[in-house]
Every structure is written in C-alpha cells, then in structure tokens.
C-alpha cells in the first residue's frame, strides 16, 4: 500500500514538473516571437560596426558632398566666399567709421587749441602784468592815459579824461593820487575785456571829475608816444609846433612810468605805479571798475 502511494506521488510530481517546464518554454518562445515581430515592424537604427569610427565634421561632410556633386561644391564655396566678403566689408566699414571719428576729434581739438592760442596771443599783445603808462597832454588841454605792453608796441588802452592836465599835476604835487574809472554793467552788451569799454565816470581822490572817453590811436598821439619811446621813466615837456598855444597845440607835458597790473575779476582791474625811487609807497593808482 505504501509502495503504491509513493509511486502515485512521484508520477504526480513528474507530471507537474513537465507541465511547468513546458509552460516556461512556451512563454519563452512566445516572448522571442514577439521580439522578432517588434524588430521587423520598427527596425533599430544602424550603428557603425566599428566603434572607433570617427564622426565626420560639417566641413568634411561638405567636402564629401562637394566631391560627389560638383554643383553642390560650387554653391557651398560661393556661400562661404559671400560670408567672408560680408565680414570683410563689415570690418572695413567699422575701421572707416573709427578713422572718421578720430579725424573729427583731432580737428575739434586743433580748433580748441587754436582758439586758445589766439586768445592768449591777443592777451599778450594787449597788456601783461607789467605795463608802461604814459600820461600826457597840452598845457591847456585834457589828460590822456596810454597803457602799452612795452614802449615800442601799440597802446592797448588810450583814454581821454575831462580833467585838465594842470589840475592833475597839482593833485600829484600834493601827494598820492587815486583815479577811478567806472562804467555801467549791461547784461545785453557783452564786452570781452574791461579796457574795451567806451565811456567811464571819472573820480580823482574821491571827487567826481566828469567823464572819460576811450580813444583810438591817431597820428598825433602816435607821434607823442614815439617821441617819448626812449624814455623808460621820467617827466618833462615836449616842444610845441610853433603855433599859438591852445588846447590842442603848444607844449606837451608828459610823465612816463611803469605800472603793475592786477586783475581782481572780469569787472575790476588796478594799475599801481612802480615808484622810480624804489619806495614802497606808490604815487599814482588807477582803477577800472564795471558796476
């Protein structure tokens, strides 16, 4: 009885193993069949058989295509040449623009330097910090003041005062003389230099003495300045022309000294007489004011 039960148990287990093996083999065959069908429907991309095979660059591809097709070669080469020409044109235009801007900048700088040099030259031709001052006039005439850069140059400032020269001589004999010339400041009128003002109010030691007028250098004034040109400092009398003495004829009184020019601002300048005796106290001061 036991032997029969053992045999039946072995037969049953062998049958189960057979069925499981068959089932597994069937499933494997079915999976392989499905994979083959999927492979046939969606073929995988071809990969290079040699893993060490190099990937060609775009330039090599262009060359390869160009070798195979001459028309493609011509088109590609013309495209590359066009791109190179465009880059060359852009570089040339950029360099031309840069040169143009540099030329404009240099031109502007030259114009500024030229204007500065011209203004500086005018200033030097006008008056410096040390000037030569000449006070002259006929005995019965009015006082004339002339300021020069040096004794041989044209006067940069010539003004005629309403004060008689005889009265100014008396004032100077009494001691220090201060002469102030004032003009009005007008916003509409723009004058570059203070010495270019045409009309002045005159004050001598605080007393109003009429008006002073700016004069242009004439033949008579130039003749007087030429006569006293060799004189560096001093005072005296020049002979007249032999005619009857009047306001515009006869002997000419003069005084020639050096002044120190001090510019306070655009609207104020001062001329301090440099004493020939080397004393600290000046004898004549002249002030120009724009108020």
C-alpha positions in Angstrom: 0.0 0.0 0.0 2.7 2.4 0.9 4.6 1.5 -2.3 1.6 2.3 -4.4 1.1 5.7 -2.8 4.8 6.6 -3.3 4.6 5.7 -7.0 1.4 7.7 -7.5 3.1 10.7 -5.7 6.2 10.5 -8.0 4.0 10.3 -11.1 2.0 13.3 -10.0 5.1 15.4 -9.3 6.8 14.4 -12.6 3.6 15.5 -14.4 3.6 18.8 -12.7 7.2 19.4 -13.5 6.6 18.5 -17.1 3.7 20.9 -17.4 5.7 23.8 -15.7 8.7 23.2 -18.0 6.5 23.1 -21.0 4.7 26.3 -19.9 8.0 28.1 -19.3 9.4 27.0 -22.7 6.2 28.1 -24.4 6.3 31.5 -22.7 10.0 32.0 -23.8 9.1 31.0 -27.3 6.2 33.5 -27.3 8.4 36.3 -26.0 11.1 35.6 -28.6 8.4 35.6 -31.3 7.0 39.0 -30.1 10.5 40.5 -30.0 11.1 39.3 -33.6 7.8 40.8 -34.7 8.6 44.2 -33.0 12.0 44.2 -34.6 10.5 43.6 -38.0 8.0 46.4 -37.6 10.4 49.0 -36.1 13.9 48.3 -37.3 16.6 49.8 -35.0 18.9 52.5 -36.4 22.0 51.2 -37.9 25.0 51.9 -35.8 28.5 51.9 -37.1 30.0 48.5 -36.9 33.3 49.9 -35.8 33.1 51.8 -32.5 36.4 53.5 -33.3 35.0 55.0 -36.4 35.4 58.8 -36.4 32.4 61.2 -36.8 32.8 63.5 -39.7 32.7 67.3 -39.1 30.3 69.6 -41.1 33.3 70.8 -43.2 34.2 67.2 -44.1 30.6 66.4 -44.9 30.6 69.5 -47.2 33.8 68.4 -48.8 32.4 64.8 -49.2 29.2 66.1 -50.8 31.2 68.5 -52.9 33.3 65.6 -54.2 30.2 63.6 -55.0 28.3 66.6 -56.5 30.2 69.4 -58.2 27.1 71.7 -58.3 26.9 71.4 -54.5 30.6 72.2 -54.3 30.2 75.4 -56.3 27.2 76.5 -54.2 28.9 75.9 -50.9 32.1 77.6 -51.9 30.2 80.6 -53.2 28.2 80.8 -49.9 31.4 80.7 -47.9 33.0 83.4 -50.1 29.9 85.6 -49.7 30.1 85.2 -45.9 33.8 86.0 -45.9 33.2 89.1 -48.1 30.4 90.3 -45.8 32.7 90.0 -42.8 35.5 91.9 -44.7 33.1 94.7 -45.7 31.8 95.0 -42.1 35.4 95.2 -40.8 36.3 97.8 -43.4 33.2 99.9 -42.6 33.9 99.7 -38.9 37.6 100.8 -39.4 36.5 103.6 -41.7 34.0 104.9 -39.1 36.6 104.7 -36.4 39.1 106.7 -38.5 36.4 109.3 -39.3 35.6 109.7 -35.6 39.3 110.1 -34.8 39.7 112.7 -37.5 36.7 114.7 -36.2 38.1 114.5 -32.6 41.5 115.7 -33.7 40.0 118.5 -35.8 38.0 119.7 -32.8 41.0 119.5 -30.5 43.0 121.5 -33.0 40.3 124.2 -33.3 40.1 124.5 -29.5 43.9 124.8 -29.2 44.0 127.3 -32.0 41.3 129.5 -30.4 43.0 129.2 -27.0 46.3 130.2 -28.6 44.7 133.1 -30.4 43.0 134.4 -27.3 46.2 134.0 -25.4 48.1 135.8 -28.2 45.6 138.7 -28.0 46.0 138.9 -24.3 49.8 139.0 -24.7 49.5 141.6 -27.4 47.2 143.7 -25.2 48.5 144.0 -21.7 50.6 141.9 -19.3 51.3 142.2 -15.6 53.8 144.9 -16.1 52.9 147.8 -18.4 54.2 151.1 -19.5 52.0 154.0 -18.7 52.2 157.4 -20.3 50.3 160.5 -19.1 50.4 163.4 -21.5 48.5 166.4 -22.7 48.8 170.0 -23.8 49.1 172.6 -21.0 45.6 173.8 -21.6 44.3 170.5 -22.8 42.9 167.4 -21.2 44.8 164.4 -19.7 45.4 161.4 -21.9 46.4 158.0 -20.4 48.0 155.3 -22.6 49.0 151.9 -21.5 51.4 149.8 -23.5 52.9 146.4 -23.1 56.2 147.9 -23.8 57.4 151.2 -25.1 57.6 150.0 -28.8 54.1 148.5 -29.1 50.7 150.0 -30.0 48.7 151.2 -27.0 46.2 148.7 -25.8 44.3 151.3 -23.8 44.0 155.0 -24.5 41.6 157.2 -22.7 41.0 160.9 -22.5 39.9 162.4 -19.2 37.8 165.6 -18.8 40.3 166.8 -16.2 42.8 169.4 -17.3 46.4 168.2 -17.1 47.4 171.3 -15.0 44.9 170.3 -12.3 46.2 166.7 -12.2 49.7 168.0 -11.8 48.7 170.0 -8.8 47.0 167.0 -7.3 50.1 164.8 -7.8 52.2 167.5 -6.2 50.2 167.2 -3.0 50.8 163.5 -2.6 49.1 160.2 -3.6 46.6 160.4 -6.4 43.9 157.8 -7.0 41.9 157.9 -10.2 38.9 155.6 -10.5 37.2 155.0 -13.8 33.7 153.4 -13.6 31.4 152.1 -16.2 28.0 150.5 -16.2 27.5 146.8 -16.5 24.9 145.9 -19.1 23.6 142.4 -19.4 22.6 142.7 -23.0 26.0 144.1 -24.1 28.8 141.6 -23.8 32.3 143.1 -23.8 35.2 140.7 -23.7 37.7 142.9 -21.9 37.2 145.7 -19.4 39.6 148.0 -21.2 37.3 147.9 -24.3 34.6 149.9 -22.5 34.0 153.2 -24.3 32.6 155.6 -21.6 33.8 156.0 -18.0 32.9 158.1 -15.0 36.0 159.7 -13.5 36.8 160.1 -9.8 40.0 161.7 -8.6 40.7 161.2 -4.9 37.0 160.6 -4.4 35.9 163.7 -6.3 33.9 163.3 -9.4 35.7 164.8 -12.4 33.3 164.3 -15.3 33.7 161.5 -17.9 36.5 159.8 -19.7 36.3 158.5 -23.3 38.2 155.7 -24.8 40.1 156.9 -27.9 41.6 155.2 -30.9 45.3 155.9 -31.5 45.8 158.7 -34.1 48.7 160.3 -35.8 49.2 163.0 -33.1 49.1 160.5 -30.2 51.4 158.1 -32.0 53.9 161.0 -32.7 53.9 161.8 -29.0 54.5 158.2 -27.9 57.3 157.9 -30.5 58.9 161.0 -29.1 58.9 159.6 -25.5 59.7 156.0 -26.6 63.4 156.1 -25.5 62.4 157.3 -22.0 61.7 154.5 -19.6 60.7 156.6 -16.6 60.5 160.4 -16.1 58.5 163.5 -16.7 59.1 166.6 -18.8 57.8 168.9 -21.5 57.9 168.3 -25.3 58.1 171.4 -27.5 55.1 172.5 -29.5 54.8 173.1 -33.2 55.4 176.9 -33.0 51.8 177.8 -33.3 49.9 179.9 -30.8 49.3 177.9 -27.6 45.8 176.5 -27.3 44.0 173.4 -26.0 45.3 171.3 -29.0 48.7 173.0 -29.6 51.7 174.2 -27.7 53.9 172.5 -25.3 53.1 168.9 -24.2 53.5 167.8 -20.7 54.2 164.1 -20.1 55.0 161.6 -17.4 56.2 158.1 -18.2 56.3 155.4 -15.6 55.8 151.6 -15.2 52.7 150.2 -13.6 51.9 146.8 -12.1 48.6 145.5 -13.4 46.4 143.5 -11.1 43.2 141.8 -12.3 40.7 141.4 -9.5 38.0 139.9 -11.6 36.4 140.4 -15.0 34.9 143.7 -13.8 37.9 145.1 -11.9 41.5 145.9 -12.7 44.1 148.1 -10.9 47.3 149.8 -12.1 49.8 150.6 -9.4 52.6 152.9 -10.2 56.1 151.5 -9.6 58.0 154.3 -7.9 61.3 155.1 -9.6 62.9 155.8 -6.3 62.1 152.2 -5.2 60.0 153.4 -2.4 57.2 151.2 -1.1 54.5 154.0 -1.5 53.1 154.5 -5.0 52.3 158.0 -6.2 49.6 157.2 -8.7 47.0 154.4 -8.8 44.4 153.9 -11.5 41.4 151.7 -11.0 39.0 150.3 -13.7 35.6 149.2 -12.4 32.5 147.8 -14.0 29.5 148.3 -11.7 
